Amino acid sequence: MEELYVDGLVLDLRGKVTPNAAIEVAALRQAIADNGAPITPGCALLLRTGQEAFGLADPGFYAYPGMTREGTLFLADTGARILGTDALGWDRPFPVIRRMFRETGDRSVIWDGHYAGREKEEFIIQQMHNLAGVPNSGFKVRVFPLPLARCSASPARVVAFVP
């Protein structure tokens, strides 16, 4: 599966995002500009939000910045096929989504980052580790998912090949 062995870019969002809030498209644009490397077709864009500072016992681990439909589609429209984050989840934290739904009654806020994949197919990887140990560009990423039947998700080992 060559679509799971691709060029990788780390988008450093530390200082550009807020816990329990949506990752804004403006922050994604800035992180891409700061990286400076070209986005190649089918590549992996890996979001470093700073979550490596927290362990499972830290409340901050569960208060991460998350993606929205607009942010996910923006990244997919760059030509990237694999989208990853160091955060616990891709979308905003569940308590935030729940509060938004209770306040508005709008079902479209529920996992809208994930559901954006129905419009523009991509692979989403959550809970990535050690993005701090990977350069911002100039490396390859290989995703090794477990082959599970009739599932829409799977645990995966993700490896960065750094020259």
C-alpha positions in Angstrom: 0.0 0.0 0.0 2.1 2.9 -1.3 -0.5 5.4 -0.1 0.7 4.5 3.4 4.4 5.2 2.7 4.6 8.9 2.0 6.5 12.2 2.5 5.9 13.7 5.9 5.7 17.2 7.3 5.3 18.2 10.9 3.2 21.3 11.4 4.2 23.0 14.6 1.0 24.5 16.1 2.4 25.1 19.6 1.6 28.6 20.6 -1.0 28.9 17.8 -3.8 26.8 19.3 -5.8 26.7 22.5 -6.8 23.7 24.6 -10.5 22.7 24.2 -10.8 25.0 21.2 -11.0 24.4 17.4 -7.7 24.6 15.5 -8.3 27.5 13.1 -7.5 27.4 9.4 -5.4 30.5 9.9 -3.2 28.6 12.4 -2.9 25.8 9.9 -1.9 28.2 7.1 0.7 29.8 9.4 2.2 26.4 10.4 2.4 25.4 6.8 4.2 28.7 5.9 6.5 28.4 9.0 7.4 24.9 7.9 8.4 26.1 4.4 8.6 22.7 2.8 6.4 21.9 -0.2 3.3 19.7 0.4 3.5 16.8 -2.0 0.5 14.9 -3.3 -0.6 12.2 -0.9 1.8 13.3 1.9 1.3 13.1 5.6 0.6 16.3 7.6 1.3 15.7 11.3 0.1 18.3 13.8 2.3 19.0 16.8 0.0 20.7 19.2 2.2 20.4 22.3 0.3 17.5 23.9 3.6 15.7 24.5 3.8 17.8 27.7 1.0 15.8 29.3 0.7 12.3 30.6 -2.5 10.2 31.0 -2.8 11.5 34.6 -2.6 15.1 33.6 -6.0 17.0 33.1 -4.3 18.8 30.1 -4.1 15.5 28.3 -7.9 15.6 27.9 -8.1 19.3 27.1 -6.5 19.4 23.7 -7.1 21.6 20.6 -9.1 19.8 18.0 -10.0 19.9 14.4 -13.3 20.9 12.7 -14.8 20.1 9.3 -13.3 23.3 7.8 -9.8 22.6 9.1 -9.9 19.0 8.0 -11.1 19.9 4.5 -8.4 22.6 4.3 -5.7 20.1 5.0 -7.1 17.5 2.6 -7.4 20.2 -0.1 -3.6 20.7 0.1 -3.3 17.3 -1.4 -2.3 15.5 1.9 -3.8 12.1 2.3 -2.7 11.3 5.8 -3.6 13.7 8.7 -2.2 13.1 12.1 -2.2 14.7 15.5 -0.4 14.3 18.8 -3.7 15.0 20.6 -5.9 12.4 22.2 -8.5 12.8 19.4 -8.8 14.5 16.0 -11.9 16.5 16.7 -12.4 18.8 19.7 -12.7 17.0 23.0 -16.0 15.3 23.7 -17.1 17.5 26.6 -16.7 20.5 24.2 -18.7 18.8 21.5 -21.4 17.8 24.0 -21.6 21.4 25.3 -21.9 22.8 21.7 -24.6 20.3 20.9 -26.6 21.1 24.0 -26.3 24.8 23.4 -27.2 24.7 19.7 -29.0 21.4 19.0 -26.8 21.2 15.8 -25.8 17.6 15.1 -23.2 18.8 12.6 -20.8 19.8 15.5 -20.5 16.1 16.5 -17.1 14.8 15.2 -17.3 17.2 12.3 -13.5 16.8 11.6 -13.9 13.0 11.2 -17.1 13.3 9.1 -15.3 15.7 6.7 -13.7 12.5 5.4 -16.9 11.7 3.7 -16.4 14.7 1.5 -12.7 14.3 0.9 -11.1 11.0 1.8 -8.2 10.9 4.1 -6.6 8.8 6.8 -6.7 10.3 10.3 -4.2 9.3 12.9 -4.6 10.3 16.6 -2.3 10.1 19.6 0.9 10.2 17.7 4.0 10.1 19.9 7.4 11.8 19.7 6.7 14.3 17.0 9.3 16.4 18.8 11.9 13.9 17.7 11.0 14.2 14.0 12.3 17.0 11.8 9.7 19.3 10.3 10.3 18.0 6.8 12.6 15.7 4.8 11.4 12.4 6.1 9.1 9.6 5.1 6.1 8.2 7.1 4.9 4.6 7.0 1.6 3.6 8.5 1.2 0.0 9.6 -2.5 -0.5 10.5 -3.9 -3.7 12.0 -6.0 -5.4 9.3 -9.4 -5.5 10.9 -12.4 -6.7 9.0 -15.6 -4.5 8.7 -14.1 -1.7 10.7 -13.8 2.0 10.0 -10.8 2.4 12.3 -7.8 0.4 13.4 -4.8 0.8 15.7 -1.6 1.5 13.8 2.1 1.7 14.2 3.4 4.9 12.6 7.1 5.1 11.8 9.1 8.1 10.6 12.1 7.3 8.4 14.6 10.0 8.9 17.7 10.1 6.7 
